[in-house]
Amino acid sequence: MASSSAPTSHRSPRWLGRGTLRACDFSGPDYRILDAEVTAQDALLAGHVQAWQVQPGLWLHGVEARDLRTMSTRSPAVPGLHLVVLLEGSVDVAFGHQGLQLQVAPGDGARTPAQACGAVIHSRPGDMFMRHWRRGKFERKLSITVQPQWFAAQTLPMAAPPLLRHWMEQQQLAMHPWQPSPRAVALAEQLIQLAREGSAPVLLVSRTLELVHEALQSLDAPAPAPEAAQTVLGVRDHRRMARLKALLDSGGDGCRTLAEIAREVGLSASALQRQFRQAYGSSIDEYRREQRLEQAWASLEQTGCSVSEVAHAAGYTSAANFSTAFKRRFGISPKLVRARL
């Protein structure tokens, strides 16, 4: 938030500050406040800023805060790729000579609900990062910094979009708008929560890589044709989907079929699937499967249940099939998770 420069240590989540953050919380040898007289104890921010390293060269930054002063700050930008998902509020920054302004519109309360937005930025060594503060301005966002050494360390060749390869080869300062999908927004929300809790590190890695993948794919994706655009869900539909999601999260759906659930909420099965995917980026069956696997992780990590018992509770008739699905989702076998008890 105060600086785009990612720390170079601390593999676990690191809170840069909570509550009221003061000027001394942002101090550094290359950090500059440009147009305001500020002492070390002056309050600058109400909220919190968090940074954590997922893998060497791959950093997440979470911000949920409100500016307490109007001013500008400047610091060196970390060279590499910066992926931003703005969930609420607005952002007014610049990398080098290129400005970036993002704002989440509040929506009209009926046809157009608030929609997150984002951007993909490539910065070079020597580029400066500037942030424009405005008293009362709020932002809630997740950003990912992907440094060049992370790309170099991948054991499998990266299928990088041509646009990204061009930026990297030409050492080009560039910005590209990105409209995160509902799935990407859900991932950003979950990553913020996972880092706060400091739990499930493998899950944190997998979610981060999934978000990076979508952002990179956006560099190569053609603009959708107008006729292919989806109808925007209204407030009533969003509330109906939120109630359904809460039911799924609680396990209260039991063994009911999709058709039975659809009848209860007054929709056809196809309309229910379409609206749920628009709201949360996955089908209901995919969401249920993922919820069961995440509950299985928690059971393996926190209880003495065997892999077979957890597999049965997750709805799998075969422990081998469960283990395959679990490893595909989290990158680790359920036996290894249980062994950490």
ABEGO torsion letter per residue (X at the ends): XABABBBABGABBBBAEBEBBBAAAABBAABBBAABBBBAABBABBEBBBBBBABBGBBBBBBBBBBABBBBBBBBBBBEBBBBBBABEBBBBBBEABBBBBBBBAEAGBABBBBBBBBBBBBBBGBBBBBBBBBGBBBBBBBBBBBAAAAAABABBBBBBAAAAAAAAAGBBBBBBBBBBAAAAAAAAAAAAAAAAGBGAAAAAAAAAAAAAAAAAAAABBBBBAAABBBBBBAAAAAAAAAAAAAAAAGAAEABBAAAAAAAAGBBAAAAAAAAAAAAGBBAAAAAAAAAAAAAAAAAAABABBAAAAAAAAGBABAAAAAAAAAAAAGBBAAAAAAAX
